[in-house]
Amino acid sequence: MTRLLLHIGHPKTGTTALQSVLSANAEMLLRQASVLYPTRTKPTEFKHAFVIPWLLGIDNEAIRRRGRAKDEELRQLSKGYWESLLSEFNRIQPEQLILSAEGFWILRRAAEEKRSSFKQTLYGIADHITVAGYLKSPTSYFLSMVNQKLRNYRQVQLPRPNYYRASMRAWEEAGFDQCHWRIFDRRCLINQDIVDDFCTTYLPSSINSAELQRDGVEQANSSVSSEALVLLEEAARRYPVLSRNIYDHRRSKIVNILREADNAIGGLRRPSLKTEIEAGIVGRCKDLGWLQDRGLSFPDIDPALIRPGSGASQATQLPEQFTQVSDFFPVDTERLASLRAASWPKIRQLFSNPTMRFLGLFRAPRQG
């Protein structure tokens, strides 16, 4: 039978870039090593998250948004997607099957009977199953999530204290053959690259990742500056429609305006957390010692912050909830003023153009 590799993320670990490369090279992987990365699905989708509502009975905001559906409509879409994926698998009968979706990370939310049926379904098509997960440090993950949430005009939540342990234990207790965890940090990845690391670690040696086609594949959304994040907050406050649960084409236009202004003004630096906030995030994460005991340490985390007692005192420095960018991120006020002057007139114009306002009223609702 087939070996199944279940790639579960976690989020913000280069998953989109990896999925794009695997999808773009699906024919080559199959031809050279009998590795199937399903691409003949309905709907066509190079991420496999659509199997999750049907197989596990759960979903998340990203799945609903990508499918533009929810509840029973999403469940039926998921059922059809799984059946089309299964049809491709049955036709090919590969030696190795790869399923990849960040949404698998939330297995812990699935009911026990759904986890059991999920396992039974997968062992119906594979005789060996490996779960592969990449772990990103809590500070780096939080930094990425703030940037993504604000670019999507969504509320930011502080990370859960047991973010890693609860999810990892759910997978380890599910009873698959192997759960394999790796640190997502350039210093830990083979060739400092997620694609090279994944292929070398999990795929047959006949696959040379250097030969994979990477031109034109979808990459993860790039971050914007801390100053641009402040302006996104200002836009959301001034124009509440941006945060409503409807599709509005102006969301992406604003982000593009800010990206262009970021590049034009110069002095662009990757967003970073304030020192005290970074220490507070580490202190809030109660399972770093548990990971350390398993040989999993993040290079960007000071081991001294993981000592029992010190984390608790640092955690009190955090607000009880995310407040605003300037409380968490260093912001260059002069650069912010320049960015505001360059971008705000263009943003304001998006909401003053009568034609664009009229068209916005008839856009399809955004699910999730």
C-alpha positions as CSV (number, residue, x, y, z in Angstrom):
1,M,0.0,0.0,0.0
2,T,0.9,3.7,0.2
3,R,2.9,5.6,2.7
4,L,1.0,8.8,3.7
5,L,2.8,12.0,4.8
6,L,0.5,14.3,6.6
7,H,2.0,17.8,6.7
8,I,0.2,19.9,9.3
9,G,2.0,23.2,9.4
10,H,1.9,24.8,11.9
11,P,0.8,28.2,10.6
12,K,3.3,30.8,9.4
13,T,6.1,28.2,8.7
14,G,6.4,28.7,5.0
15,T,3.5,26.3,4.3
16,T,2.1,28.3,1.3
17,A,5.4,28.5,-0.4
18,L,6.0,24.8,0.1
19,Q,2.6,23.8,-1.1
20,S,3.0,25.9,-4.2
21,V,6.3,24.2,-5.1
22,L,4.9,20.7,-4.5
23,S,1.9,21.5,-6.6
24,A,3.9,23.1,-9.4
25,N,6.1,20.0,-9.5
26,A,3.4,17.4,-9.0
27,E,4.0,15.6,-12.3
28,M,7.7,15.4,-11.8
29,L,7.3,14.1,-8.2
30,L,5.0,11.4,-9.5
31,R,7.1,10.5,-12.5
32,Q,10.4,10.3,-10.7
33,A,9.5,8.9,-7.3
34,S,5.8,7.8,-7.4
35,V,5.0,10.6,-4.9
36,L,1.5,12.0,-5.4
37,Y,0.7,15.6,-4.3
38,P,-3.0,15.8,-5.3
39,T,-3.8,18.6,-7.7
40,R,-6.8,17.2,-9.7
41,T,-9.4,18.2,-7.1
42,K,-12.7,19.9,-7.4
43,P,-12.6,22.7,-6.6
44,T,-9.0,23.0,-7.8
45,E,-6.9,23.9,-4.8
46,F,-3.2,23.4,-4.2
47,K,-3.8,23.5,-0.4
48,H,-5.6,20.4,1.0
49,A,-7.5,22.2,3.9
50,F,-10.8,21.5,2.2
51,V,-10.7,17.9,3.4
52,I,-10.8,19.0,7.0
53,P,-14.5,19.9,7.5
54,W,-15.6,16.5,6.0
55,L,-13.0,14.3,7.6
56,L,-12.7,16.0,11.0
57,G,-16.0,18.0,11.4
58,I,-14.1,21.2,12.1
59,D,-13.0,24.3,10.2
60,N,-11.5,27.7,10.8
61,E,-11.7,31.2,9.4
62,A,-9.1,30.5,6.7
63,I,-11.0,27.5,5.4
64,R,-14.3,29.3,5.4
65,R,-12.9,32.3,3.7
66,R,-11.1,30.3,1.0
67,G,-14.2,28.2,0.3
68,R,-16.6,31.2,0.5
69,A,-18.9,28.9,2.4
70,K,-19.7,27.8,6.0
71,D,-21.8,25.2,7.9
72,E,-23.5,22.6,5.8
73,E,-22.5,24.2,2.5
74,L,-18.9,24.1,3.5
75,R,-19.3,20.5,4.7
76,Q,-20.7,19.4,1.3
77,L,-17.9,21.3,-0.5
78,S,-15.5,19.4,1.7
79,K,-17.1,16.1,0.9
80,G,-16.9,16.6,-2.8
81,Y,-13.3,17.8,-2.5
82,W,-12.3,14.7,-0.6
83,E,-14.0,12.4,-3.1
84,S,-12.3,14.0,-6.0
85,L,-8.9,13.8,-4.2
86,L,-9.6,10.1,-3.4
87,S,-10.5,9.5,-7.0
88,E,-7.1,10.9,-8.1
89,F,-5.4,8.7,-5.5
90,N,-7.2,5.5,-6.5
91,R,-6.5,6.0,-10.2
92,I,-2.7,6.5,-9.5
93,Q,-2.0,4.3,-6.5
94,P,1.3,6.0,-5.7
95,E,4.0,4.7,-3.3
96,Q,3.7,7.9,-1.3
97,L,0.9,10.4,-0.8
98,I,1.3,13.9,0.6
99,L,-1.6,15.8,2.2
100,S,-0.7,19.3,3.4
101,A,-2.8,21.8,5.3
102,E,-2.1,24.2,8.2
103,G,-5.7,23.5,9.3
104,F,-4.7,20.0,10.5
105,W,-3.0,21.7,13.4
106,I,-6.4,22.2,15.1
107,L,-7.0,18.4,15.4
108,R,-7.4,18.9,19.2
109,R,-10.7,20.7,18.4
110,A,-12.2,17.6,16.7
111,A,-14.6,15.3,18.6
112,E,-13.1,12.0,19.7
113,E,-15.3,10.0,17.3
114,K,-14.3,12.2,14.4
115,R,-10.6,11.7,15.3
116,S,-11.2,8.0,15.3
117,S,-13.0,7.9,12.0
118,F,-10.3,10.2,10.5
119,K,-7.6,7.8,11.5
120,Q,-9.7,4.8,10.1
121,T,-10.3,6.6,6.8
122,L,-6.6,7.4,6.3
123,Y,-5.5,3.9,7.2
124,G,-8.0,2.7,4.6
125,I,-5.7,4.2,1.9
126,A,-2.3,4.0,3.6
127,D,-0.4,1.4,5.6
128,H,2.0,3.8,7.2
129,I,1.3,7.4,8.2
130,T,3.8,10.0,9.3
131,V,2.7,13.3,10.7
132,A,5.2,16.2,9.9
133,G,5.0,19.5,11.8
134,Y,7.2,22.5,11.8
135,L,7.3,24.7,14.9
136,K,7.8,28.4,15.0
137,S,8.9,30.3,18.1
138,P,6.1,32.1,20.0
139,T,7.5,35.5,19.4
140,S,8.2,35.0,15.7
141,Y,4.7,33.4,15.3
142,F,3.0,36.2,17.2
143,L,4.8,38.8,15.1
144,S,3.7,37.1,11.8
145,M,0.1,36.7,13.1
146,V,-0.3,40.3,14.1
147,N,0.9,41.4,10.6
148,Q,-1.5,38.9,8.9
149,K,-4.5,39.7,11.1
150,L,-4.2,43.5,10.6
151,R,-3.7,43.1,6.9
152,N,-7.0,41.2,6.9
153,Y,-8.6,43.7,9.2
154,R,-9.1,41.0,11.9
155,Q,-8.9,41.1,15.6
156,V,-5.6,40.1,17.1
157,Q,-5.5,37.6,20.0
158,L,-2.6,36.9,22.3
159,P,-1.2,33.4,22.0
160,R,-2.5,30.6,24.2
161,P,-0.3,29.6,27.1
162,N,-0.2,25.9,26.0
163,Y,-0.2,26.5,22.2
164,Y,2.3,23.8,21.3
165,R,1.7,21.1,23.9
166,A,-2.1,20.8,23.4
167,S,-1.9,20.5,19.6
168,M,1.2,18.2,19.6
169,R,-0.3,15.9,22.2
170,A,-3.5,15.6,20.2
171,W,-1.6,14.3,17.2
172,E,0.7,12.1,19.3
173,E,-2.2,10.5,21.0
174,A,-4.1,9.9,17.8
175,G,-2.2,6.7,17.2
176,F,-0.4,7.3,13.9
177,D,2.9,5.6,13.1
178,Q,5.1,8.6,13.7
179,C,4.9,12.3,14.6
180,H,8.0,14.2,13.5
181,W,8.6,17.7,14.7
182,R,11.1,20.2,13.4
183,I,12.0,23.8,14.3
184,F,11.1,26.4,11.7
185,D,14.0,28.8,11.8
186,R,16.5,29.5,9.0
187,R,19.3,28.5,11.3
188,C,17.8,25.1,11.7
189,L,16.5,24.4,8.2
190,I,18.6,22.6,5.6
191,N,20.1,25.2,3.3
192,Q,18.0,27.7,5.4
193,D,15.1,26.8,3.1
194,I,11.7,25.2,3.9
195,V,11.5,23.4,0.5
196,D,15.0,22.0,0.7
197,D,14.4,20.9,4.3
198,F,11.1,19.2,3.6
199,C,12.3,17.4,0.5
200,T,15.5,16.2,2.2
201,T,13.8,15.1,5.3
202,Y,10.5,13.5,4.0
203,L,10.8,12.7,0.3
204,P,12.7,9.9,-1.4
205,S,16.4,10.6,-2.1
206,S,15.7,10.5,-5.8
207,I,14.1,13.9,-5.5
208,N,16.6,16.7,-5.8
209,S,15.0,19.9,-4.4
210,A,17.4,22.0,-6.4
211,E,15.7,20.8,-9.6
212,L,12.2,21.7,-8.5
213,Q,10.5,24.5,-10.5
214,R,9.9,27.5,-8.2
215,D,9.4,30.4,-10.7
216,G,5.9,31.9,-10.5
217,V,4.7,29.8,-7.5
218,E,2.6,31.5,-4.9
219,Q,4.5,32.8,-1.9
220,A,3.2,33.6,1.5
221,N,2.0,37.2,1.9
222,S,4.9,39.5,2.8
223,S,4.8,41.6,5.9
224,V,4.4,45.4,5.9
225,S,6.3,47.8,8.2
226,S,5.2,48.6,11.8
227,E,4.3,52.1,10.5
228,A,2.1,50.6,7.8
229,L,0.4,48.5,10.5
230,V,-0.4,51.7,12.4
231,L,-2.1,53.1,9.3
232,L,-4.1,49.9,8.8
233,E,-5.4,50.4,12.3
234,E,-6.3,54.0,11.5
235,A,-8.1,52.9,8.3
236,A,-10.1,50.3,10.1
237,R,-11.2,52.9,12.7
238,R,-12.1,55.5,10.1
239,Y,-13.8,53.1,7.8
240,P,-15.6,50.3,9.8
241,V,-16.8,48.6,6.7
242,L,-13.3,47.2,6.3
243,S,-13.8,45.0,9.4
244,R,-17.3,43.8,8.4
245,N,-18.0,40.3,7.3
246,I,-18.4,41.2,3.6
247,Y,-16.2,41.2,0.6
248,D,-14.7,44.6,-0.1
249,H,-12.1,45.0,-2.8
250,R,-10.7,48.1,-1.1
251,R,-9.0,45.9,1.6
252,S,-6.3,44.6,-0.7
253,K,-6.0,48.0,-2.4
254,I,-5.1,49.6,0.8
255,V,-2.5,47.0,1.6
256,N,-1.0,47.5,-1.8
257,I,-0.9,51.3,-1.4
258,L,1.0,50.9,1.9
259,R,3.4,48.3,0.4
260,E,4.2,50.7,-2.5
261,A,4.7,53.6,-0.1
262,D,6.8,51.4,2.2
263,N,9.2,50.7,-0.7
264,A,9.2,54.2,-2.1
265,I,10.0,55.9,1.2
266,G,12.8,53.5,2.1
267,G,14.2,52.7,5.4
268,L,11.9,49.7,5.6
269,R,12.8,47.3,8.3
270,R,11.1,44.0,9.2
271,P,8.6,44.6,12.1
272,S,9.9,43.6,15.5
273,L,8.4,43.4,19.0
274,K,9.4,45.7,21.9
275,T,11.9,43.9,24.2
276,E,9.5,43.8,27.1
277,I,6.7,42.5,24.9
278,E,8.9,39.8,23.5
279,A,9.8,38.7,27.0
280,G,6.2,38.8,28.0
281,I,5.2,36.6,25.1
282,V,7.9,34.1,26.1
283,G,6.7,34.2,29.7
284,R,3.1,33.6,28.6
285,C,4.1,30.5,26.7
286,K,4.1,27.7,29.4
287,D,5.3,24.8,27.3
288,L,8.7,26.0,26.2
289,G,10.3,24.0,28.9
290,W,8.3,21.0,27.8
291,L,9.6,21.4,24.3
292,Q,13.1,21.9,25.6
293,D,12.9,18.6,27.5
294,R,12.1,16.9,24.1
295,G,15.2,18.5,22.4
296,L,13.2,21.2,20.7
297,S,14.6,24.7,21.3
298,F,14.1,27.9,19.4
299,P,17.3,29.8,18.5
300,D,15.7,33.2,18.9
301,I,14.5,32.5,22.5
302,D,16.8,33.3,25.4
303,P,16.9,30.1,27.5
304,A,17.0,32.3,30.6
305,L,13.5,33.4,29.9
306,I,12.2,29.8,30.1
307,R,13.3,29.3,33.7
308,P,10.4,28.6,36.1
309,G,9.3,31.8,37.8
310,S,10.9,34.3,35.5
311,G,8.4,33.8,32.8
312,A,5.5,34.5,35.2
313,S,6.9,37.8,36.2
314,Q,7.6,38.8,32.7
315,A,4.1,37.8,31.5
316,T,2.5,40.4,33.8
317,Q,4.0,43.1,31.6
318,L,1.7,42.2,28.8
319,P,-1.7,43.9,28.4
320,E,-4.6,41.5,29.0
321,Q,-5.4,41.7,25.3
322,F,-3.9,43.2,22.1
323,T,-4.4,47.0,22.2
324,Q,-2.6,48.8,19.4
325,V,0.5,48.4,17.3
326,S,2.4,51.2,19.1
327,D,2.0,49.3,22.4
328,F,3.7,46.2,21.0
329,F,6.0,47.4,18.2
330,P,8.6,50.1,18.0
331,V,7.3,52.8,15.6
332,D,9.4,55.4,13.9
333,T,7.3,58.5,14.2
334,E,9.1,60.4,11.4
335,R,8.7,57.5,9.0
336,L,5.1,57.1,10.0
337,A,4.4,60.7,9.1
338,S,6.1,60.3,5.7
339,L,4.1,57.1,5.1
340,R,0.9,58.7,6.1
341,A,1.5,61.7,3.8
342,A,2.3,59.4,0.9
343,S,-0.5,56.9,1.3
344,W,-3.5,58.5,3.1
345,P,-4.7,60.6,0.2
346,K,-4.9,57.5,-2.0
347,I,-6.7,55.5,0.7
348,R,-9.2,58.4,1.3
349,Q,-9.8,58.5,-2.5
350,L,-10.9,54.8,-2.4
351,F,-13.8,55.8,-0.2
352,S,-14.7,59.1,-1.9
353,N,-15.1,57.7,-5.4
354,P,-18.9,57.3,-6.0
355,T,-18.4,54.5,-8.5
356,M,-16.3,52.4,-6.2
357,R,-18.7,53.0,-3.4
358,F,-21.6,51.9,-5.6
359,L,-19.8,48.8,-6.7
360,G,-18.9,47.9,-3.2
361,L,-22.5,47.6,-2.2
362,F,-23.0,44.7,-4.7
363,R,-20.1,42.5,-3.8
364,A,-20.7,39.0,-2.7
365,P,-20.6,38.5,1.1
366,R,-17.3,37.3,2.5
367,Q,-17.8,34.1,4.6
368,G,-16.1,33.5,7.9
